[in-house]
Amino acid sequence: PVWGNPCLDKRLMEIWSSNKSCSQLPDFLVLGPQKTGTTALYTFLGLHPSIRHNVPSPHTFEEVQFFSGNNYYRGLDWYLKVFPSRESAELMFEKSATYFDSDLAPKRVKAMLPNTKLVVLLLAPEKRA
């Protein structure tokens, strides 16, 4: 993994721009294979006043696809920009079906967000067809 969590390194925090905040990083990630309800959960959780999610991408529906694709090389600054300010929200999250079957995503998530929880949705394959 290229990126680690700057919030865990005091030296990086000292030189980090004051307009960036560790609170913008997600508390949990929603993932699962396609057609398991991840988009529905994303929508329903987004209705809760204490929960905020990433700004939807016009190119990949609502998915950021940071940890599983080339957006990862855009860096931490780019990733932080896809999240709104936390304001009164207690929890922040991101959803991506592409993280479920990616070889790279688990390693990258662990390096950058070691304390982030994973919410995995699964459904019997015959019900997804």
KOLGU-4560 file (N, C-alpha, C; in nm, 3 decimals, padded with zeros to 5 digits):
<recs>
<n_xx: 00.082 n_yy: -00.121 n_zz: 00.000 ca_xx: 00.000 ca_yy: 00.000 ca_zz: 00.000 c_xx: 00.086 c_yy: 00.127 c_zz: 00.000 mol: A seq: 1 type: PRO>
<n_xx: 00.041 n_yy: 00.224 n_zz: -00.074 ca_xx: 00.112 ca_yy: 00.351 ca_zz: -00.085 c_xx: 00.077 c_yy: 00.443 c_zz: 00.030 mol: A seq: 2 type: VAL>
<n_xx: -00.049 n_yy: 00.448 n_zz: 00.069 ca_xx: -00.096 ca_yy: 00.544 ca_zz: 00.170 c_xx: -00.122 c_yy: 00.478 c_zz: 00.303 mol: A seq: 3 type: TRP>
<n_xx: -00.080 n_yy: 00.547 n_zz: 00.409 ca_xx: -00.113 ca_yy: 00.507 ca_zz: 00.545 c_xx: -00.206 c_yy: 00.611 c_zz: 00.603 mol: A seq: 4 type: GLY>
<n_xx: -00.246 n_yy: 00.593 n_zz: 00.725 ca_xx: -00.336 ca_yy: 00.688 ca_zz: 00.790 c_xx: -00.252 c_yy: 00.798 c_zz: 00.855 mol: A seq: 5 type: ASN>
<n_xx: -00.258 n_yy: 00.921 n_zz: 00.805 ca_xx: -00.178 ca_yy: 01.029 ca_zz: 00.861 c_xx: -00.221 c_yy: 01.065 c_zz: 01.003 mol: A seq: 6 type: PRO>
<n_xx: -00.342 n_yy: 01.030 n_zz: 01.038 ca_xx: -00.393 ca_yy: 01.063 ca_zz: 01.170 c_xx: -00.324 c_yy: 00.984 c_zz: 01.280 mol: A seq: 7 type: CYS>
<n_xx: -00.256 n_yy: 00.878 n_zz: 01.242 ca_xx: -00.186 ca_yy: 00.794 ca_zz: 01.340 c_xx: -00.039 c_yy: 00.832 c_zz: 01.356 mol: A seq: 8 type: LEU>
<n_xx: 00.005 n_yy: 00.934 n_zz: 01.283 ca_xx: 00.146 ca_yy: 00.975 ca_zz: 01.285 c_xx: 00.155 c_yy: 01.122 c_zz: 01.327 mol: A seq: 9 type: ASP>
<n_xx: 00.205 n_yy: 01.148 n_zz: 01.447 ca_xx: 00.213 ca_yy: 01.285 ca_zz: 01.500 c_xx: 00.296 c_yy: 01.377 c_zz: 01.410 mol: A seq: 10 type: LYS>
<n_xx: 00.400 n_yy: 01.323 n_zz: 01.350 ca_xx: 00.485 ca_yy: 01.405 ca_zz: 01.262 c_xx: 00.406 c_yy: 01.455 c_zz: 01.141 mol: A seq: 11 type: ARG>
<n_xx: 00.327 n_yy: 01.368 n_zz: 01.084 ca_xx: 00.246 ca_yy: 01.409 ca_zz: 00.969 c_xx: 00.138 c_yy: 01.509 c_zz: 01.009 mol: A seq: 12 type: LEU>
<n_xx: 00.080 n_yy: 01.488 n_zz: 01.124 ca_xx: -00.026 ca_yy: 01.579 ca_zz: 01.170 c_xx: 00.027 c_yy: 01.720 c_zz: 01.191 mol: A seq: 13 type: MET>
<n_xx: 00.153 n_yy: 01.731 n_zz: 01.232 ca_xx: 00.213 ca_yy: 01.863 ca_zz: 01.254 c_xx: 00.230 c_yy: 01.942 c_zz: 01.125 mol: A seq: 14 type: GLU>
<n_xx: 00.250 n_yy: 01.874 n_zz: 01.014 ca_xx: 00.270 ca_yy: 01.945 ca_zz: 00.887 c_xx: 00.147 c_yy: 01.941 c_zz: 00.797 mol: A seq: 15 type: ILE>
<n_xx: 00.043 n_yy: 01.872 n_zz: 00.841 ca_xx: -00.078 ca_yy: 01.860 ca_zz: 00.762 c_xx: -00.153 c_yy: 01.992 c_zz: 00.760 mol: A seq: 16 type: TRP>
<n_xx: -00.211 n_yy: 02.025 n_zz: 00.650 ca_xx: -00.286 ca_yy: 02.150 ca_zz: 00.634 c_xx: -00.400 c_yy: 02.158 c_zz: 00.736 mol: A seq: 17 type: SER>
<n_xx: -00.424 n_yy: 02.277 n_zz: 00.787 ca_xx: -00.530 ca_yy: 02.295 ca_zz: 00.887 c_xx: -00.670 c_yy: 02.280 c_zz: 00.828 mol: A seq: 18 type: SER>
<n_xx: -00.684 n_yy: 02.284 n_zz: 00.696 ca_xx: -00.817 ca_yy: 02.268 ca_zz: 00.637 c_xx: -00.853 c_yy: 02.122 c_zz: 00.613 mol: A seq: 19 type: ASN>
<n_xx: -00.766 n_yy: 02.031 n_zz: 00.655 ca_xx: -00.794 ca_yy: 01.888 ca_zz: 00.645 c_xx: -00.824 c_yy: 01.833 c_zz: 00.783 mol: A seq: 20 type: LYS>
<n_xx: -00.907 n_yy: 01.732 n_zz: 00.786 ca_xx: -00.947 ca_yy: 01.678 ca_zz: 00.915 c_xx: -00.956 c_yy: 01.526 c_zz: 00.910 mol: A seq: 21 type: SER>
<n_xx: -00.906 n_yy: 01.463 n_zz: 01.012 ca_xx: -00.917 ca_yy: 01.318 ca_zz: 01.022 c_xx: -01.062 c_yy: 01.275 c_zz: 01.039 mol: A seq: 22 type: CYS>
<n_xx: -01.145 n_yy: 01.365 n_zz: 01.085 ca_xx: -01.286 ca_yy: 01.330 ca_zz: 01.106 c_xx: -01.358 c_yy: 01.305 c_zz: 00.973 mol: A seq: 23 type: SER>
<n_xx: -01.299 n_yy: 01.345 n_zz: 00.861 ca_xx: -01.361 ca_yy: 01.320 ca_zz: 00.731 c_xx: -01.344 c_yy: 01.175 c_zz: 00.686 mol: A seq: 24 type: GLN>
<n_xx: -01.249 n_yy: 01.104 n_zz: 00.742 ca_xx: -01.229 ca_yy: 00.965 ca_zz: 00.704 c_xx: -01.346 c_yy: 00.881 c_zz: 00.754 mol: A seq: 25 type: LEU>
<n_xx: -01.385 n_yy: 00.779 n_zz: 00.678 ca_xx: -01.503 ca_yy: 00.700 ca_zz: 00.716 c_xx: -01.481 c_yy: 00.614 c_zz: 00.840 mol: A seq: 26 type: PRO>
<n_xx: -01.589 n_yy: 00.598 n_zz: 00.915 ca_xx: -01.589 ca_yy: 00.511 ca_zz: 01.033 c_xx: -01.616 c_yy: 00.367 c_zz: 00.993 mol: A seq: 27 type: ASP>
<n_xx: -01.689 n_yy: 00.350 n_zz: 00.882 ca_xx: -01.718 ca_yy: 00.216 ca_zz: 00.833 c_xx: -01.735 c_yy: 00.216 c_zz: 00.682 mol: A seq: 28 type: PHE>
<n_xx: -01.714 n_yy: 00.098 n_zz: 00.624 ca_xx: -01.731 ca_yy: 00.078 ca_zz: 00.480 c_xx: -01.840 c_yy: -00.025 c_zz: 00.459 mol: A seq: 29 type: LEU>
<n_xx: -01.928 n_yy: 00.000 n_zz: 00.365 ca_xx: -02.031 ca_yy: -00.096 ca_zz: 00.327 c_xx: -01.985 c_yy: -00.163 c_zz: 00.198 mol: A seq: 30 type: VAL>
<n_xx: -01.978 n_yy: -00.296 n_zz: 00.199 ca_xx: -01.935 ca_yy: -00.367 ca_zz: 00.080 c_xx: -02.009 c_yy: -00.499 c_zz: 00.067 mol: A seq: 31 type: LEU>
<n_xx: -02.002 n_yy: -00.554 n_zz: -00.050 ca_xx: -02.067 ca_yy: -00.681 ca_zz: -00.080 c_xx: -02.071 c_yy: -00.700 c_zz: -00.229 mol: A seq: 32 type: GLY>
<n_xx: -02.096 n_yy: -00.821 n_zz: -00.275 ca_xx: -02.108 ca_yy: -00.843 ca_zz: -00.419 c_xx: -02.223 c_yy: -00.761 c_zz: -00.477 mol: A seq: 33 type: PRO>
<n_xx: -02.224 n_yy: -00.745 n_zz: -00.607 ca_xx: -02.333 ca_yy: -00.672 ca_zz: -00.671 c_xx: -02.465 c_yy: -00.744 c_zz: -00.647 mol: A seq: 34 type: GLN>
<n_xx: -02.571 n_yy: -00.665 n_zz: -00.642 ca_xx: -02.709 ca_yy: -00.715 ca_zz: -00.625 c_xx: -02.734 c_yy: -00.777 c_zz: -00.488 mol: A seq: 35 type: LYS>
<n_xx: -02.668 n_yy: -00.726 n_zz: -00.385 ca_xx: -02.692 ca_yy: -00.776 ca_zz: -00.249 c_xx: -02.757 c_yy: -00.671 c_zz: -00.160 mol: A seq: 36 type: THR>
<n_xx: -02.788 n_yy: -00.553 n_zz: -00.214 ca_xx: -02.855 ca_yy: -00.451 ca_zz: -00.135 c_xx: -02.765 c_yy: -00.342 c_zz: -00.082 mol: A seq: 37 type: GLY>
<n_xx: -02.642 n_yy: -00.334 n_zz: -00.130 ca_xx: -02.551 ca_yy: -00.232 ca_zz: -00.078 c_xx: -02.598 c_yy: -00.091 c_zz: -00.113 mol: A seq: 38 type: THR>
<n_xx: -02.654 n_yy: -00.073 n_zz: -00.232 ca_xx: -02.703 ca_yy: 00.060 ca_zz: -00.270 c_xx: -02.825 c_yy: 00.098 c_zz: -00.188 mol: A seq: 39 type: THR>
<n_xx: -02.912 n_yy: 00.003 n_zz: -00.160 ca_xx: -03.029 ca_yy: 00.031 ca_zz: -00.076 c_xx: -02.984 c_yy: 00.071 c_zz: 00.065 mol: A seq: 40 type: ALA>
<n_xx: -02.888 n_yy: -00.002 n_zz: 00.121 ca_xx: -02.839 ca_yy: 00.032 ca_zz: 00.254 c_xx: -02.773 c_yy: 00.169 c_zz: 00.254 mol: A seq: 41 type: LEU>
<n_xx: -02.696 n_yy: 00.200 n_zz: 00.150 ca_xx: -02.633 ca_yy: 00.331 ca_zz: 00.134 c_xx: -02.740 c_yy: 00.441 c_zz: 00.137 mol: A seq: 42 type: TYR>
<n_xx: -02.847 n_yy: 00.419 n_zz: 00.064 ca_xx: -02.956 ca_yy: 00.517 ca_zz: 00.057 c_xx: -03.025 c_yy: 00.533 c_zz: 00.191 mol: A seq: 43 type: THR>
<n_xx: -03.060 n_yy: 00.422 n_zz: 00.254 ca_xx: -03.132 ca_yy: 00.428 ca_zz: 00.381 c_xx: -03.047 c_yy: 00.489 c_zz: 00.492 mol: A seq: 44 type: PHE>
<n_xx: -02.920 n_yy: 00.450 n_zz: 00.501 ca_xx: -02.832 ca_yy: 00.508 ca_zz: 00.603 c_xx: -02.813 c_yy: 00.657 c_zz: 00.580 mol: A seq: 45 type: LEU>
<n_xx: -02.810 n_yy: 00.698 n_zz: 00.453 ca_xx: -02.794 ca_yy: 00.839 ca_zz: 00.420 c_xx: -02.910 c_yy: 00.926 c_zz: 00.465 mol: A seq: 46 type: GLY>
<n_xx: -03.024 n_yy: 00.866 n_zz: 00.494 ca_xx: -03.141 ca_yy: 00.940 ca_zz: 00.543 c_xx: -03.132 c_yy: 00.972 c_zz: 00.692 mol: A seq: 47 type: LEU>
<n_xx: -03.045 n_yy: 00.901 n_zz: 00.762 ca_xx: -03.032 ca_yy: 00.923 ca_zz: 00.906 c_xx: -02.957 c_yy: 01.053 c_zz: 00.932 mol: A seq: 48 type: HIS>
<n_xx: -03.008 n_yy: 01.139 n_zz: 01.022 ca_xx: -02.944 ca_yy: 01.269 ca_zz: 01.045 c_xx: -02.805 c_yy: 01.262 c_zz: 01.108 mol: A seq: 49 type: PRO>
<n_xx: -02.770 n_yy: 01.151 n_zz: 01.170 ca_xx: -02.639 ca_yy: 01.140 ca_zz: 01.235 c_xx: -02.537 c_yy: 01.062 c_zz: 01.152 mol: A seq: 50 type: SER>
<n_xx: -02.575 n_yy: 01.026 n_zz: 01.030 ca_xx: -02.486 ca_yy: 00.947 ca_zz: 00.945 c_xx: -02.470 c_yy: 01.018 c_zz: 00.811 mol: A seq: 51 type: ILE>
<n_xx: -02.345 n_yy: 01.032 n_zz: 00.767 ca_xx: -02.317 ca_yy: 01.094 ca_zz: 00.637 c_xx: -02.233 c_yy: 00.999 c_zz: 00.553 mol: A seq: 52 type: ARG>
<n_xx: -02.247 n_yy: 01.011 n_zz: 00.422 ca_xx: -02.169 ca_yy: 00.926 ca_zz: 00.332 c_xx: -02.099 c_yy: 01.010 c_zz: 00.227 mol: A seq: 53 type: HIS>
<n_xx: -02.016 n_yy: 00.943 n_zz: 00.149 ca_xx: -01.940 ca_yy: 01.011 ca_zz: 00.044 c_xx: -02.033 c_yy: 01.083 c_zz: -00.053 mol: A seq: 54 type: ASN>
<n_xx: -01.979 n_yy: 01.184 n_zz: -00.117 ca_xx: -02.053 ca_yy: 01.254 ca_zz: -00.222 c_xx: -02.062 c_yy: 01.158 c_zz: -00.340 mol: A seq: 55 type: VAL>
<n_xx: -02.181 n_yy: 01.136 n_zz: -00.396 ca_xx: -02.195 ca_yy: 01.040 ca_zz: -00.507 c_xx: -02.111 c_yy: 01.080 c_zz: -00.628 mol: A seq: 56 type: PRO>
<n_xx: -02.051 n_yy: 00.982 n_zz: -00.691 ca_xx: -01.972 ca_yy: 01.006 ca_zz: -00.812 c_xx: -02.063 c_yy: 00.994 c_zz: -00.934 mol: A seq: 57 type: SER>
<n_xx: -02.059 n_yy: 01.090 n_zz: -01.026 ca_xx: -02.144 ca_yy: 01.080 ca_zz: -01.145 c_xx: -02.098 c_yy: 00.971 c_zz: -01.242 mol: A seq: 58 type: PRO>
<n_xx: -01.976 n_yy: 00.923 n_zz: -01.226 ca_xx: -01.921 ca_yy: 00.824 ca_zz: -01.319 c_xx: -01.941 c_yy: 00.680 c_zz: -01.272 mol: A seq: 59 type: HIS>
<n_xx: -01.950 n_yy: 00.660 n_zz: -01.143 ca_xx: -01.960 ca_yy: 00.524 ca_zz: -01.089 c_xx: -02.079 c_yy: 00.512 c_zz: -00.995 mol: A seq: 60 type: THR>
<n_xx: -02.189 n_yy: 00.578 n_zz: -01.030 ca_xx: -02.307 ca_yy: 00.585 ca_zz: -00.945 c_xx: -02.262 c_yy: 00.651 c_zz: -00.815 mol: A seq: 61 type: PHE>
<n_xx: -02.286 n_yy: 00.588 n_zz: -00.702 ca_xx: -02.246 ca_yy: 00.652 ca_zz: -00.576 c_xx: -02.107 c_yy: 00.609 c_zz: -00.531 mol: A seq: 62 type: GLU>
<n_xx: -02.046 n_yy: 00.515 n_zz: -00.598 ca_xx: -01.921 ca_yy: 00.455 ca_zz: -00.550 c_xx: -01.797 c_yy: 00.539 c_zz: -00.580 mol: A seq: 63 type: GLU>
<n_xx: -01.711 n_yy: 00.547 n_zz: -00.480 ca_xx: -01.584 ca_yy: 00.618 ca_zz: -00.493 c_xx: -01.480 c_yy: 00.529 c_zz: -00.561 mol: A seq: 64 type: VAL>
<n_xx: -01.483 n_yy: 00.401 n_zz: -00.529 ca_xx: -01.389 ca_yy: 00.302 ca_zz: -00.582 c_xx: -01.244 c_yy: 00.344 c_zz: -00.560 mol: A seq: 65 type: GLN>
<n_xx: -01.216 n_yy: 00.395 n_zz: -00.441 ca_xx: -01.082 ca_yy: 00.441 ca_zz: -00.409 c_xx: -00.985 c_yy: 00.326 c_zz: -00.385 mol: A seq: 66 type: PHE>
<n_xx: -01.022 n_yy: 00.234 n_zz: -00.298 ca_xx: -00.930 ca_yy: 00.128 ca_zz: -00.257 c_xx: -00.914 c_yy: 00.017 c_zz: -00.361 mol: A seq: 67 type: PHE>
<n_xx: -01.006 n_yy: 00.007 n_zz: -00.456 ca_xx: -01.001 ca_yy: -00.103 ca_zz: -00.553 c_xx: -00.956 c_yy: -00.061 c_zz: -00.692 mol: A seq: 68 type: SER>
<n_xx: -00.939 n_yy: 00.067 n_zz: -00.716 ca_xx: -00.907 ca_yy: 00.111 ca_zz: -00.852 c_xx: -00.799 c_yy: 00.217 c_zz: -00.858 mol: A seq: 69 type: GLY>
<n_xx: -00.794 n_yy: 00.284 n_zz: -00.972 ca_xx: -00.690 ca_yy: 00.383 ca_zz: -00.996 c_xx: -00.710 c_yy: 00.513 c_zz: -00.918 mol: A seq: 70 type: ASN>
<n_xx: -00.828 n_yy: 00.536 n_zz: -00.863 ca_xx: -00.847 ca_yy: 00.655 ca_zz: -00.780 c_xx: -00.753 c_yy: 00.655 c_zz: -00.660 mol: A seq: 71 type: ASN>
<n_xx: -00.708 n_yy: 00.538 n_zz: -00.621 ca_xx: -00.615 ca_yy: 00.525 ca_zz: -00.509 c_xx: -00.488 c_yy: 00.607 c_zz: -00.532 mol: A seq: 72 type: TYR>
<n_xx: -00.444 n_yy: 00.614 n_zz: -00.656 ca_xx: -00.321 ca_yy: 00.687 ca_zz: -00.687 c_xx: -00.342 c_yy: 00.837 c_zz: -00.692 mol: A seq: 73 type: TYR>
<n_xx: -00.465 n_yy: 00.881 n_zz: -00.680 ca_xx: -00.492 ca_yy: 01.025 ca_zz: -00.671 c_xx: -00.457 c_yy: 01.077 c_zz: -00.531 mol: A seq: 74 type: ARG>
<n_xx: -00.447 n_yy: 00.987 n_zz: -00.436 ca_xx: -00.399 ca_yy: 01.023 ca_zz: -00.303 c_xx: -00.505 c_yy: 01.054 c_zz: -00.200 mol: A seq: 75 type: GLY>
<n_xx: -00.455 n_yy: 01.072 n_zz: -00.079 ca_xx: -00.540 ca_yy: 01.097 ca_zz: 00.037 c_xx: -00.617 c_yy: 01.227 c_zz: 00.024 mol: A seq: 76 type: LEU>
<n_xx: -00.555 n_yy: 01.330 n_zz: -00.032 ca_xx: -00.625 ca_yy: 01.458 ca_zz: -00.050 c_xx: -00.749 c_yy: 01.439 c_zz: -00.137 mol: A seq: 77 type: ASP>
<n_xx: -00.735 n_yy: 01.365 n_zz: -00.244 ca_xx: -00.849 ca_yy: 01.338 ca_zz: -00.333 c_xx: -00.958 c_yy: 01.262 c_zz: -00.257 mol: A seq: 78 type: TRP>
<n_xx: -00.917 n_yy: 01.161 n_zz: -00.180 ca_xx: -01.013 ca_yy: 01.079 ca_zz: -00.106 c_xx: -01.091 c_yy: 01.164 c_zz: -00.005 mol: A seq: 79 type: TYR>
<n_xx: -01.022 n_yy: 01.252 n_zz: 00.065 ca_xx: -01.090 ca_yy: 01.337 ca_zz: 00.163 c_xx: -01.194 c_yy: 01.428 c_zz: 00.098 mol: A seq: 80 type: LEU>
<n_xx: -01.169 n_yy: 01.469 n_zz: -00.025 ca_xx: -01.262 ca_yy: 01.560 ca_zz: -00.093 c_xx: -01.394 c_yy: 01.494 c_zz: -00.131 mol: A seq: 81 type: LYS>
<n_xx: -01.401 n_yy: 01.362 n_zz: -00.132 ca_xx: -01.527 ca_yy: 01.296 ca_zz: -00.168 c_xx: -01.622 c_yy: 01.284 c_zz: -00.050 mol: A seq: 82 type: VAL>
<n_xx: -01.578 n_yy: 01.330 n_zz: 00.067 ca_xx: -01.664 ca_yy: 01.326 ca_zz: 00.185 c_xx: -01.703 c_yy: 01.467 c_zz: 00.225 mol: A seq: 83 type: PHE>
<n_xx: -01.829 n_yy: 01.485 n_zz: 00.265 ca_xx: -01.871 ca_yy: 01.617 ca_zz: 00.313 c_xx: -01.811 c_yy: 01.643 c_zz: 00.451 mol: A seq: 84 type: PRO>
<n_xx: -01.823 n_yy: 01.765 n_zz: 00.498 ca_xx: -01.777 ca_yy: 01.791 ca_zz: 00.634 c_xx: -01.868 c_yy: 01.715 c_zz: 00.729 mol: A seq: 85 type: SER>
<n_xx: -01.813 n_yy: 01.676 n_zz: 00.839 ca_xx: -01.889 ca_yy: 01.591 ca_zz: 00.931 c_xx: -02.000 c_yy: 01.669 c_zz: 01.002 mol: A seq: 86 type: ARG>
<n_xx: -01.978 n_yy: 01.795 n_zz: 01.029 ca_xx: -02.075 ca_yy: 01.880 ca_zz: 01.099 c_xx: -02.136 c_yy: 01.807 c_zz: 01.216 mol: A seq: 87 type: GLU>
<n_xx: -02.265 n_yy: 01.782 n_zz: 01.213 ca_xx: -02.331 ca_yy: 01.719 ca_zz: 01.329 c_xx: -02.336 c_yy: 01.566 c_zz: 01.317 mol: A seq: 88 type: SER>
<n_xx: -02.285 n_yy: 01.513 n_zz: 01.209 ca_xx: -02.291 ca_yy: 01.368 ca_zz: 01.190 c_xx: -02.198 c_yy: 01.296 c_zz: 01.288 mol: A seq: 89 type: ALA>
<n_xx: -02.247 n_yy: 01.188 n_zz: 01.343 ca_xx: -02.166 ca_yy: 01.108 ca_zz: 01.434 c_xx: -02.085 c_yy: 01.003 c_zz: 01.360 mol: A seq: 90 type: GLU>
<n_xx: -02.136 n_yy: 00.959 n_zz: 01.244 ca_xx: -02.069 ca_yy: 00.855 ca_zz: 01.168 c_xx: -02.058 c_yy: 00.895 c_zz: 01.021 mol: A seq: 91 type: LEU>
<n_xx: -01.948 n_yy: 00.853 n_zz: 00.959 ca_xx: -01.923 ca_yy: 00.876 ca_zz: 00.817 c_xx: -01.895 c_yy: 00.739 c_zz: 00.755 mol: A seq: 92 type: MET>
<n_xx: -01.947 n_yy: 00.717 n_zz: 00.631 ca_xx: -01.919 ca_yy: 00.590 ca_zz: 00.567 c_xx: -01.908 c_yy: 00.604 c_zz: 00.416 mol: A seq: 93 type: PHE>
<n_xx: -01.855 n_yy: 00.499 n_zz: 00.357 ca_xx: -01.843 ca_yy: 00.486 ca_zz: 00.212 c_xx: -01.894 c_yy: 00.348 c_zz: 00.175 mol: A seq: 94 type: GLU>
<n_xx: -01.949 n_yy: 00.335 n_zz: 00.054 ca_xx: -02.000 ca_yy: 00.207 ca_zz: 00.006 c_xx: -01.939 c_yy: 00.175 c_zz: -00.129 mol: A seq: 95 type: LYS>
<n_xx: -01.898 n_yy: 00.050 n_zz: -00.148 ca_xx: -01.850 ca_yy: 00.007 ca_zz: -00.279 c_xx: -01.861 c_yy: -00.144 c_zz: -00.293 mol: A seq: 96 type: SER>
<n_xx: -01.930 n_yy: -00.186 n_zz: -00.397 ca_xx: -01.937 ca_yy: -00.329 ca_zz: -00.427 c_xx: -01.803 c_yy: -00.379 c_zz: -00.480 mol: A seq: 97 type: ALA>
<n_xx: -01.724 n_yy: -00.291 n_zz: -00.539 ca_xx: -01.596 ca_yy: -00.334 ca_zz: -00.598 c_xx: -01.493 c_yy: -00.374 c_zz: -00.493 mol: A seq: 98 type: THR>
<n_xx: -01.510 n_yy: -00.332 n_zz: -00.369 ca_xx: -01.414 ca_yy: -00.369 ca_zz: -00.265 c_xx: -01.424 c_yy: -00.517 c_zz: -00.229 mol: A seq: 99 type: TYR>
<n_xx: -01.541 n_yy: -00.575 n_zz: -00.249 ca_xx: -01.564 ca_yy: -00.712 ca_zz: -00.205 c_xx: -01.475 c_yy: -00.812 c_zz: -00.278 mol: A seq: 100 type: PHE>
<n_xx: -01.460 n_yy: -00.797 n_zz: -00.408 ca_xx: -01.384 ca_yy: -00.895 ca_zz: -00.484 c_xx: -01.249 c_yy: -00.844 c_zz: -00.535 mol: A seq: 101 type: ASP>
<n_xx: -01.200 n_yy: -00.740 n_zz: -00.472 ca_xx: -01.070 ca_yy: -00.683 ca_zz: -00.509 c_xx: -00.958 c_yy: -00.746 c_zz: -00.426 mol: A seq: 102 type: SER>
<n_xx: -00.849 n_yy: -00.778 n_zz: -00.493 ca_xx: -00.731 ca_yy: -00.829 ca_zz: -00.421 c_xx: -00.658 c_yy: -00.716 c_zz: -00.348 mol: A seq: 103 type: ASP>
<n_xx: -00.665 n_yy: -00.595 n_zz: -00.402 ca_xx: -00.592 ca_yy: -00.482 ca_zz: -00.346 c_xx: -00.665 c_yy: -00.413 c_zz: -00.231 mol: A seq: 104 type: LEU>
<n_xx: -00.796 n_yy: -00.406 n_zz: -00.238 ca_xx: -00.873 ca_yy: -00.328 ca_zz: -00.141 c_xx: -00.846 c_yy: -00.365 c_zz: 00.005 mol: A seq: 105 type: ALA>
<n_xx: -00.845 n_yy: -00.492 n_zz: 00.043 ca_xx: -00.822 ca_yy: -00.524 ca_zz: 00.186 c_xx: -00.690 c_yy: -00.469 c_zz: 00.240 mol: A seq: 106 type: PRO>
<n_xx: -00.584 n_yy: -00.482 n_zz: 00.162 ca_xx: -00.452 ca_yy: -00.434 ca_zz: 00.207 c_xx: -00.451 c_yy: -00.282 c_zz: 00.218 mol: A seq: 107 type: LYS>
<n_xx: -00.511 n_yy: -00.217 n_zz: 00.120 ca_xx: -00.513 ca_yy: -00.071 ca_zz: 00.119 c_xx: -00.600 c_yy: -00.015 c_zz: 00.231 mol: A seq: 108 type: ARG>
<n_xx: -00.714 n_yy: -00.077 n_zz: 00.255 ca_xx: -00.802 ca_yy: -00.033 ca_zz: 00.364 c_xx: -00.731 c_yy: -00.050 c_zz: 00.497 mol: A seq: 109 type: VAL>
<n_xx: -00.669 n_yy: -00.165 n_zz: 00.518 ca_xx: -00.601 ca_yy: -00.190 ca_zz: 00.646 c_xx: -00.490 c_yy: -00.088 c_zz: 00.670 mol: A seq: 110 type: LYS>
<n_xx: -00.417 n_yy: -00.050 n_zz: 00.565 ca_xx: -00.307 ca_yy: 00.045 ca_zz: 00.581 c_xx: -00.358 c_yy: 00.186 c_zz: 00.612 mol: A seq: 111 type: ALA>
<n_xx: -00.463 n_yy: 00.229 n_zz: 00.545 ca_xx: -00.510 ca_yy: 00.366 ca_zz: 00.564 c_xx: -00.614 c_yy: 00.380 c_zz: 00.674 mol: A seq: 112 type: MET>
<n_xx: -00.699 n_yy: 00.281 n_zz: 00.690 ca_xx: -00.809 ca_yy: 00.289 ca_zz: 00.786 c_xx: -00.810 c_yy: 00.166 c_zz: 00.877 mol: A seq: 113 type: LEU>
<n_xx: -00.706 n_yy: 00.148 n_zz: 00.958 ca_xx: -00.694 ca_yy: 00.024 ca_zz: 01.035 c_xx: -00.806 c_yy: 00.000 c_zz: 01.136 mol: A seq: 114 type: PRO>
<n_xx: -00.873 n_yy: 00.105 n_zz: 01.180 ca_xx: -00.979 ca_yy: 00.089 ca_zz: 01.281 c_xx: -01.119 c_yy: 00.097 c_zz: 01.223 mol: A seq: 115 type: ASN>
<n_xx: -01.129 n_yy: 00.108 n_zz: 01.093 ca_xx: -01.258 ca_yy: 00.119 ca_zz: 01.027 c_xx: -01.330 c_yy: -00.016 c_zz: 01.029 mol: A seq: 116 type: THR>
<n_xx: -01.459 n_yy: -00.011 n_zz: 01.056 ca_xx: -01.542 ca_yy: -00.132 ca_zz: 01.056 c_xx: -01.588 c_yy: -00.162 c_zz: 00.914 mol: A seq: 117 type: LYS>
<n_xx: -01.611 n_yy: -00.289 n_zz: 00.885 ca_xx: -01.662 ca_yy: -00.332 ca_zz: 00.756 c_xx: -01.803 c_yy: -00.389 c_zz: 00.775 mol: A seq: 118 type: LEU>
<n_xx: -01.896 n_yy: -00.341 n_zz: 00.695 ca_xx: -02.032 ca_yy: -00.395 ca_zz: 00.694 c_xx: -02.044 c_yy: -00.468 c_zz: 00.561 mol: A seq: 119 type: VAL>
<n_xx: -02.054 n_yy: -00.601 n_zz: 00.568 ca_xx: -02.056 ca_yy: -00.683 ca_zz: 00.447 c_xx: -02.196 c_yy: -00.742 c_zz: 00.429 mol: A seq: 120 type: VAL>
<n_xx: -02.255 n_yy: -00.718 n_zz: 00.313 ca_xx: -02.386 ca_yy: -00.773 ca_zz: 00.280 c_xx: -02.368 c_yy: -00.894 c_zz: 00.189 mol: A seq: 121 type: LEU>
<n_xx: -02.429 n_yy: -01.005 n_zz: 00.226 ca_xx: -02.422 ca_yy: -01.127 ca_zz: 00.146 c_xx: -02.563 c_yy: -01.178 c_zz: 00.120 mol: A seq: 122 type: LEU>
<n_xx: -02.579 n_yy: -01.245 n_zz: 00.009 ca_xx: -02.707 ca_yy: -01.301 ca_zz: -00.031 c_xx: -02.678 c_yy: -01.431 c_zz: -00.104 mol: A seq: 123 type: LEU>
<n_xx: -02.764 n_yy: -01.530 n_zz: -00.086 ca_xx: -02.745 ca_yy: -01.657 ca_zz: -00.157 c_xx: -02.736 c_yy: -01.631 c_zz: -00.307 mol: A seq: 124 type: ALA>
<n_xx: -02.638 n_yy: -01.690 n_zz: -00.374 ca_xx: -02.616 ca_yy: -01.661 ca_zz: -00.517 c_xx: -02.740 c_yy: -01.681 c_zz: -00.603 mol: A seq: 125 type: PRO>
<n_xx: -02.822 n_yy: -01.781 n_zz: -00.574 ca_xx: -02.940 ca_yy: -01.804 ca_zz: -00.658 c_xx: -03.043 c_yy: -01.693 c_zz: -00.643 mol: A seq: 126 type: GLU>
<n_xx: -03.038 n_yy: -01.617 n_zz: -00.533 ca_xx: -03.131 ca_yy: -01.505 ca_zz: -00.515 c_xx: -03.082 c_yy: -01.379 c_zz: -00.585 mol: A seq: 127 type: LYS>
<n_xx: -02.955 n_yy: -01.376 n_zz: -00.621 ca_xx: -02.898 ca_yy: -01.260 ca_zz: -00.690 c_xx: -02.919 c_yy: -01.270 c_zz: -00.840 mol: A seq: 128 type: ARG>
<n_xx: -02.945 n_yy: -01.387 n_zz: -00.891 ca_xx: -02.956 ca_yy: -01.407 ca_zz: -01.037 c_xx: -03.080 c_yy: -01.342 c_zz: -01.096 mol: A seq: 129 type: ALA>
</recs>
